[in-house]
Amino acid sequence: MRPHSVGSYGEHMTTVADLTVDALRALGISQLFCLPGVQNDDFFDRLVDARGITPIVTRHEQGAAYMALGASQITNRPSAFCVVPGPGMLNAGAALTSAYWAGGRVLALIGAIPDHLKGKGVGVLHELPDQTAVLRQITKEAHYIPTGESAVATMQQAIDSLVSGIPRPVSVEVPVTAWKHDVDGVLAPPRTTNPTPADAQVAAAAELLANAERPLVIVGGGAHEAADEVRELAEMLQAPTFTRRQGHGVLPTQHPLQVPLPVGHELWAGCDAVVGIGSRLEFPLDWGTDGLNLIQINVDEDELDRRQIGTIGIHADAAVGTRALIDALAPINPSRADRTTELAERRAAFADRIAHLEPQLSTLAAVRDVLPDDGVIVEDVTQMGFAAHLAFDFRHPRTFLTTSAAGTLGAGVAHAIGAQAADPERTVLNLVGDGGFLFTAAELATAVQYNIGLTILLHDNGSYGNVKRFQVERYGADRTIASDLQNPDFVAFGESFGVQSQRVDDSNELRSALDAAFAHDGPSLVVASMPDLIPSPWPYLRLPPTR
């Protein structure tokens, strides 16, 4: 045995297992969402003595990983989960995919089969032919620690990457044979590195905007820490500002320049410059790019001109890049006409167009009435979430959590539990349908075990409603298939876990039910009856080209 080396976070560190505990401390992680198993026993044995790190054991590996996603999104800090290899890793894979697209700085600690059997195909417990190859597709970086010799350098690279650049998950696999290996050296605190905006690109962007008469601003999930800069730039330009999904709350809904997505679509054909901030712009660019002058501010260099249309790309964190653009534009920005009245009229007209989206609008209004300003909505893939994209009043950044482009049905319950666990002082509300609820509903047991006080608003219509409506619209009412559901008594289901549960039938009952749920010291379930088929929001989300 080598002599003990002292870890940089205060404990004697001798093995890969100790190093992993030290990595969690270095990242400021105090909760580890996990489901233990034999390949990771030596790590969990060391976790017994790890002060300040609470393991939160879940009922499924997907639950552990979704919880880590929610924790990272609500706090904008790293989070972590730990599962066994093979089926454990694959069960967590959908959540890693969600974190990849939704901006989760999630450290995935994945067990592995014995290193000397890797790739041999002998059928050892939990073996995959190439587990690392799978992880490479759903993480920013996939690391493997076969022995103690390279462990410190590998773990340092992993935690540095996790806190730098585009927020995406990073995995570290440790074979069952490596946890007890001795290590040399200690971890340094994670080193954050982000790109510095190029002066030439900033100057070119400022000149373009100074000459633009009808600019637009689009924000995405990368802009939440740039809310002040986004507001300042939008006001300088008098630019209508909108988002598709992940940027809700960056500019509050009630700001005079914030507009819903369909109003942005109306303005797209006539705009002469677009600034995308922390957004992939995958939806707006489908509206047409002919003659479009586009500026992209993104920490992900691959997004700067993905469509190859001559974008001016500012490679930077959203706040840094937007501040640089503001500073360059300020001396040359012309006087601009106030657009408050025009945009207010457009917003009012849009509200009239979607007034038929009931009961969604009444439900969302009831939620807004009782949810605190900084309360957080976690959407599942559900009718109410789709309507919220269009009509909810978002008042702060990071108050709408989503799986984004992954569109992961069934993530919501566990996703919201993780968010609430990471920030117990805020009110977290999960919007979920009866189809998605049962995917991770077993994690109600986790919420009760750790007294994680989220509220779940479950909309019960006995079907995969979105699927069924598409079938009716496309093929006829007599052509629905595999979309109706046989549900349990959801109130009795929730109560069986020890969750405060109640059913409501209209929005007036919903207000008082949510008030009681938010005041309850522990998890709550509110089941809202929903018509079989409700009006579709998709005509306002899937929009045709305009240029």
C-alpha positions in Angstrom: 0.0 0.0 0.0 1.3 3.4 -0.9 1.5 6.1 1.8 -1.7 8.1 2.2 -1.9 11.3 0.2 -4.0 14.1 1.5 -6.9 15.1 -0.7 -7.4 18.8 -1.5 -10.8 18.7 0.3 -9.6 17.5 3.6 -9.6 13.7 3.7 -6.9 11.1 3.3 -7.2 9.9 -0.3 -5.7 6.6 -1.2 -8.0 4.9 -3.7 -10.1 5.5 -6.8 -13.2 5.4 -4.6 -11.7 8.1 -2.3 -10.8 10.1 -5.4 -14.4 9.9 -6.6 -15.7 11.2 -3.3 -13.2 14.0 -3.5 -14.4 14.9 -7.0 -18.0 15.3 -5.7 -16.7 17.6 -3.0 -14.6 19.6 -5.4 -17.7 20.2 -7.5 -19.7 21.3 -4.5 -22.1 18.3 -4.8 -23.9 17.4 -1.6 -26.5 15.0 -2.9 -25.8 11.8 -4.9 -28.8 10.4 -6.7 -28.1 6.7 -6.9 -29.0 3.1 -7.1 -26.2 0.9 -5.6 -25.2 -2.5 -7.0 -22.4 -5.0 -6.7 -20.0 -3.3 -9.3 -20.0 -0.1 -7.1 -19.9 -1.6 -3.6 -16.4 -0.5 -2.9 -17.3 3.1 -3.8 -20.4 3.1 -1.6 -18.4 1.7 1.3 -16.2 4.8 1.1 -19.3 7.0 0.8 -20.4 5.8 4.3 -17.6 7.9 5.8 -18.0 10.9 3.4 -19.1 13.8 5.4 -21.5 16.3 3.7 -22.6 14.0 0.8 -26.1 12.6 1.1 -27.0 9.6 -1.0 -30.6 9.7 -2.3 -31.5 6.2 -3.3 -34.1 5.9 -6.1 -36.4 3.2 -7.3 -35.0 3.1 -10.8 -31.8 4.2 -12.5 -33.8 6.5 -14.8 -35.1 8.2 -11.7 -31.6 8.8 -10.4 -30.4 10.4 -13.6 -33.5 12.5 -14.2 -33.2 13.8 -10.6 -29.6 14.8 -11.3 -30.8 16.7 -14.4 -33.4 18.6 -12.4 -30.9 19.4 -9.7 -28.4 20.8 -12.2 -31.0 22.9 -14.1 -32.6 24.6 -11.1 -29.3 25.5 -9.5 -27.1 26.0 -12.6 -24.5 23.9 -10.8 -23.1 20.4 -11.3 -25.0 17.4 -10.0 -24.3 13.7 -10.0 -25.8 10.2 -10.1 -24.3 6.8 -9.7 -25.6 3.5 -11.2 -24.3 0.0 -12.2 -23.2 -0.8 -15.7 -25.2 -2.5 -18.5 -28.9 -2.3 -17.8 -28.3 0.3 -15.1 -26.5 2.6 -17.5 -29.0 1.9 -20.2 -31.9 2.7 -17.9 -30.2 6.0 -17.2 -29.6 6.6 -20.8 -32.8 8.5 -21.6 -32.0 10.9 -18.8 -28.5 11.4 -20.1 -29.9 12.1 -23.5 -32.2 14.7 -21.9 -29.4 16.3 -20.0 -27.4 16.4 -23.3 -30.0 18.5 -25.0 -31.4 20.4 -22.0 -28.2 21.8 -20.6 -27.5 19.6 -17.5 -24.1 19.6 -16.0 -24.5 16.1 -14.7 -21.6 13.9 -13.6 -22.6 10.3 -14.4 -20.7 7.8 -12.3 -21.1 4.5 -14.0 -19.8 1.1 -12.8 -18.1 -1.2 -15.2 -17.3 -4.9 -15.5 -13.8 -6.1 -14.6 -11.3 -4.3 -16.8 -9.5 -7.5 -17.9 -12.9 -8.8 -19.3 -13.8 -5.6 -21.1 -14.6 -6.4 -24.8 -14.1 -10.1 -24.3 -17.8 -11.0 -24.7 -17.8 -13.6 -22.1 -21.2 -12.7 -20.7 -20.1 -11.5 -17.3 -22.9 -9.8 -15.2 -24.1 -6.5 -16.7 -21.7 -6.7 -19.7 -22.2 -4.6 -22.8 -20.0 -5.1 -25.9 -18.9 -1.5 -25.7 -20.5 0.6 -22.9 -18.2 3.5 -23.5 -19.3 3.8 -27.1 -22.9 4.2 -25.9 -21.9 6.9 -23.4 -19.9 8.8 -26.0 -23.2 9.5 -27.9 -25.1 10.9 -24.9 -22.4 12.9 -23.0 -20.0 15.7 -23.8 -17.1 13.5 -22.7 -17.0 9.8 -21.7 -14.1 8.8 -19.4 -12.8 5.4 -18.2 -10.6 4.7 -15.2 -9.1 1.2 -15.5 -6.4 1.6 -12.8 -5.2 4.1 -10.2 -2.3 5.3 -12.3 -4.3 7.5 -14.6 -7.2 8.1 -12.2 -6.3 11.6 -10.9 -5.6 13.0 -14.4 -8.7 11.5 -15.9 -11.0 12.6 -13.0 -9.5 16.1 -13.2 -10.3 16.3 -16.9 -13.8 15.1 -16.3 -14.6 17.7 -13.6 -12.9 20.5 -15.5 -15.0 19.7 -18.6 -18.2 19.4 -16.5 -17.9 23.1 -15.4 -16.7 24.5 -18.7 -18.2 25.4 -22.0 -21.5 24.0 -23.1 -23.5 22.5 -20.2 -23.7 18.8 -20.9 -23.2 15.6 -18.9 -19.9 14.0 -18.5 -19.5 10.3 -17.6 -16.8 8.4 -15.7 -16.8 4.7 -15.8 -14.9 2.7 -13.1 -14.5 -1.0 -13.3 -15.4 -3.1 -10.3 -11.7 -4.1 -10.2 -10.5 -0.4 -10.0 -12.3 1.1 -7.0 -9.6 0.0 -4.5 -6.6 0.8 -6.7 -4.2 3.3 -5.1 -3.9 6.7 -6.7 -1.0 9.1 -7.0 -1.6 12.9 -6.6 -4.7 14.9 -5.6 -7.4 16.8 -7.5 -7.3 20.5 -7.9 -10.5 22.5 -7.7 -12.4 22.2 -11.0 -11.0 24.7 -13.6 -13.6 26.6 -15.6 -12.5 27.6 -19.1 -14.8 29.5 -21.5 -14.0 31.1 -24.8 -13.3 34.8 -25.1 -15.3 36.7 -27.8 -13.2 37.7 -30.8 -13.1 41.5 -31.2 -13.5 41.3 -35.0 -16.7 39.3 -34.7 -18.1 41.5 -32.1 -17.4 44.6 -34.1 -19.0 43.1 -37.3 -22.1 42.2 -35.3 -22.4 45.6 -33.8 -22.1 47.3 -37.2 -24.7 45.0 -38.6 -27.1 45.8 -35.8 -26.4 49.6 -36.0 -27.7 49.5 -39.5 -30.6 47.2 -38.9 -34.1 48.7 -38.7 -36.1 45.7 -37.7 -34.0 43.4 -35.5 -35.2 40.4 -33.5 -33.6 38.7 -30.5 -34.1 34.9 -29.8 -33.0 33.4 -26.5 -32.5 29.8 -25.5 -31.5 27.8 -22.5 -27.9 29.1 -22.6 -29.2 32.7 -21.9 -30.5 32.2 -18.4 -27.4 33.7 -16.7 -27.5 36.6 -19.2 -30.9 37.9 -18.3 -29.7 41.5 -17.5 -27.6 41.6 -20.7 -30.5 40.3 -22.9 -32.8 42.9 -21.5 -30.3 45.7 -22.1 -29.6 44.7 -25.6 -33.3 44.2 -26.5 -34.1 47.7 -25.1 -31.1 49.3 -27.0 -32.4 47.7 -30.2 -36.1 48.0 -29.4 -36.0 44.4 -30.6 -38.9 42.0 -30.1 -37.5 39.0 -28.1 -38.9 35.5 -28.0 -38.0 31.9 -27.3 -39.2 28.5 -28.4 -39.0 26.5 -25.1 -35.9 26.7 -22.9 -35.5 30.5 -22.7 -38.7 31.2 -20.9 -38.2 33.8 -18.2 -34.9 35.2 -19.5 -36.9 38.2 -20.5 -40.1 38.2 -18.3 -43.3 37.6 -20.2 -44.7 41.0 -19.1 -41.7 42.9 -20.5 -42.9 45.2 -23.3 -40.5 43.6 -25.8 -41.2 40.0 -25.0 -43.4 38.3 -27.5 -44.8 34.7 -27.8 -43.2 32.4 -30.5 -46.0 32.9 -33.0 -45.6 36.7 -32.8 -41.9 36.2 -33.5 -43.0 34.2 -36.5 -45.2 37.0 -37.8 -42.2 39.4 -37.6 -39.7 36.9 -39.1 -40.5 37.7 -42.8 -39.8 41.5 -42.3 -36.9 41.4 -39.9 -33.5 42.5 -41.2 -31.3 41.1 -38.5 -31.6 38.3 -35.9 -29.5 37.9 -32.7 -29.6 34.3 -31.3 -28.3 34.2 -27.7 -27.7 30.8 -26.2 -30.0 29.1 -28.6 -29.7 26.5 -31.3 -32.4 28.4 -33.3 -33.6 25.0 -34.7 -37.2 26.2 -35.0 -36.9 29.8 -36.3 -34.4 28.9 -38.9 -36.9 26.5 -40.4 -39.0 29.6 -41.1 -36.6 30.5 -43.9 -33.2 32.1 -44.2 -33.3 33.9 -47.5 -31.6 37.3 -47.1 -31.3 36.8 -43.3 -28.6 38.6 -41.4 -27.9 36.3 -38.4 -25.7 36.8 -35.3 -25.1 33.9 -33.0 -23.8 34.2 -29.5 -23.1 30.7 -28.2 -20.6 28.9 -26.0 -20.9 25.9 -28.4 -18.7 26.7 -31.4 -20.6 24.1 -33.5 -23.8 26.2 -33.2 -22.3 29.4 -34.6 -23.1 28.7 -38.2 -24.6 25.2 -38.3 -26.8 26.0 -41.3 -23.8 27.6 -43.1 -25.6 30.8 -44.1 -22.9 33.2 -43.3 -23.7 33.8 -39.7 -21.6 36.2 -37.6 -20.6 33.9 -34.8 -19.5 35.2 -31.4 -18.0 32.3 -29.6 -18.6 33.1 -25.9 -20.8 32.5 -22.9 -24.1 34.3 -23.4 -23.5 36.9 -20.7 -19.9 37.7 -21.8 -20.7 37.7 -25.5 -23.8 39.8 -25.1 -22.0 42.3 -22.9 -19.3 42.7 -25.4 -21.9 43.3 -28.1 -23.6 45.9 -26.0 -20.4 47.7 -25.4 -19.4 47.7 -29.0 -22.9 48.8 -30.2 -23.5 51.6 -27.6 -21.4 54.3 -29.3 -22.9 53.6 -32.8 -26.5 52.6 -32.0 -29.0 55.0 -33.7 -32.1 56.4 -32.0 -34.9 53.9 -32.4 -38.6 54.2 -32.3 -40.4 52.8 -29.2 -42.2 49.6 -30.2 -44.2 49.1 -27.0 -47.6 49.9 -28.5 -47.1 47.9 -31.6 -46.0 44.8 -29.7 -48.8 45.1 -27.1 -51.3 45.1 -29.9 -49.7 42.0 -31.5 -49.7 40.2 -28.1 -53.3 41.1 -27.5 -54.3 39.8 -31.0 -52.4 36.6 -30.4 -54.2 36.1 -27.0 -57.5 36.4 -28.8 -56.4 33.8 -31.4 -55.6 31.2 -28.7 -58.5 32.0 -26.4 -60.1 28.7 -27.5 -57.4 26.6 -25.9 -59.4 25.5 -22.9 -59.2 24.1 -20.3 -55.5 24.7 -20.7 -55.6 28.5 -20.4 -57.8 28.4 -17.3 -55.6 25.8 -15.7 -52.5 27.8 -16.4 -54.1 31.0 -15.0 -55.0 29.1 -11.8 -51.4 27.9 -11.5 -50.1 31.4 -12.0 -52.4 32.8 -9.4 -51.0 30.6 -6.6 -47.4 29.7 -7.8 -44.8 32.1 -6.3 -43.1 34.4 -8.7 -39.9 32.3 -8.4 -41.8 29.0 -8.4 -40.5 26.5 -10.9 -42.6 24.5 -13.4 -41.1 21.2 -14.6 -42.9 20.0 -17.7 -43.3 16.5 -18.9 -44.4 15.9 -22.5 -47.9 16.9 -21.9 -50.8 19.1 -23.2 -50.5 21.5 -20.4 -46.7 22.0 -21.0 -47.3 22.7 -24.7 -49.8 25.3 -23.8 -47.5 26.8 -21.2 -44.9 27.5 -24.0 -47.5 29.8 -25.5 -49.4 31.3 -22.6 -47.8 31.0 -19.2 -46.5 34.2 -17.4 -42.9 33.4 -16.7 -41.3 36.0 -14.4 -37.8 34.8 -13.7 -35.0 32.8 -15.4 -34.8 29.1 -14.5 -38.5 28.8 -13.7 -39.3 26.4 -16.5 -37.4 23.1 -16.7 -37.7 20.8 -19.7 -36.0 17.9 -21.5 -35.8 20.2 -24.5 -35.1 18.6 -27.8 -35.0 15.1 -26.3 -38.8 15.5 -25.7 -38.7 12.8 -23.0 -42.1 11.5 -22.2 -42.3 10.3 -18.6 -39.3 12.2 -17.2 -41.3 14.7 -15.3 -41.9 13.2 -11.8 -38.3 12.3 -11.2 -37.0 15.4 -13.0 -39.1 17.6 -10.6 -38.1 15.6 -7.5 -34.4 16.3 -8.3 -35.1 20.0 -8.8 -37.0 20.2 -5.5 -34.3 18.2 -3.6 -31.6 20.6 -4.8 -33.5 23.8 -4.0 -36.0 23.0 -1.1 -36.7 26.6 -0.5 -38.4 27.1 -3.9 -41.8 25.8 -4.9 -41.6 23.2 -7.6 -44.6 22.1 -9.7 -44.5 19.2 -12.1 -47.0 19.3 -15.0 -47.6 15.8 -16.2 -50.2 13.8 -18.0 -51.6 10.4 -17.1 -49.6 8.8 -19.8 -46.2 10.1 -18.7 -46.9 10.0 -14.9 -46.5 6.3 -14.5 -43.1 6.2 -16.2 -41.4 7.4 -13.0 -44.3 7.4 -10.5 -42.4 4.9 -8.4 -40.2 7.7 -7.4 -43.0 9.0 -5.2 -41.4 6.6 -2.7 -38.2 8.5 -3.0 -39.9 11.8 -2.4 -41.6 10.5 0.7 -38.5 8.8 2.0 -36.5 12.0 1.9 -39.5 14.4 2.5 -38.9 16.2 -0.8 -41.9 18.6 -0.9 -42.7 19.0 -4.6 -46.2 19.2 -6.0 -47.4 17.1 -9.0 -50.3 18.4 -11.1 -51.5 15.3 -12.9 -53.9 15.7 -15.8 -56.1 12.6 -16.2 -57.9 12.0 -19.5 -57.4 8.3 -19.9 -55.2 8.5 -22.9 -52.0 9.5 -24.6 -53.9 12.7 -25.5 -51.4 14.2 -28.0 -51.1 10.9 -29.8 -54.9 10.3 -29.9 -55.7 13.8 -31.2 -53.1 13.5 -34.0 -54.8 10.1 -34.9 -58.2 11.7 -35.0 -57.1 14.7 -37.0 -55.1 12.8 -39.5 -57.0 9.5 -39.9 -60.5 10.0 -38.4 -62.2 9.4 -35.1 -62.7 5.7 -35.9 -58.9 5.2 -36.6 -57.5 5.7 -33.1 -55.2 2.9 -31.9 -53.0 2.2 -28.9 -53.7 5.6 -27.4 -56.4 4.9 -24.7 -55.3 4.0 -21.2 -56.6 2.0 -18.3 -55.6 4.1 -15.2 -55.5 3.3 -11.5 -57.2 5.5 -9.0 -54.5 8.1 -8.9 -55.6 9.6 -5.6 -55.5 6.1 -3.9 -52.2 5.5 -5.7 -50.6 8.6 -4.3 -51.9 8.0 -0.8 -50.5 4.5 -0.8 -47.0 6.1 -0.9 -47.9 8.5 1.8 -48.3 11.4 -0.6 -51.0 14.0 0.1 -53.4 13.4 -2.8 -56.6 15.0 -4.0 -58.7 15.2 -7.1 -60.2 18.4 -8.6 -62.7 19.0 -11.4 -62.3 22.6 -12.4 -59.9 25.6 -12.2 -61.6 27.1 -9.1 -61.0 23.9 -7.2 -57.5 23.8 -8.5 -56.5 27.1 -6.9 -57.4 26.0 -3.4 -55.9 22.5 -4.0 -52.6 23.9 -5.1 -52.6 26.3 -2.2 -52.9 23.4 0.1 -50.4 21.4 -1.7 -47.8 24.1 -1.7 -48.3 24.6 2.1 -47.9 20.9 2.8 -44.7 19.8 4.4 -44.0 16.9 2.0 -44.8 15.8 -1.5 -48.3 16.4 -2.9 -50.3 15.1 -5.8 -53.2 17.0 -7.4 -55.2 15.0 -10.0 -57.2 17.2 -12.4 -59.9 15.6 -14.6 -59.4 16.5 -18.2 -61.6 16.0 -21.3 -60.7 13.2 -23.6 -59.7 15.5 -26.4 -58.7 19.1 -26.0 -57.9 21.9 -28.5 -54.5 21.6 -30.1 -51.7 24.1 -29.5 -49.6 22.7 -32.4 -50.8 25.1 -35.1 -49.0 27.8 -33.0 -45.9 25.8 -32.4 -45.2 24.2 -35.8 -45.1 27.2 -38.1 -44.4 27.4 -41.8 -41.6 29.2 -43.7 -42.2 32.9 -44.2 -39.1 34.0 -46.2 
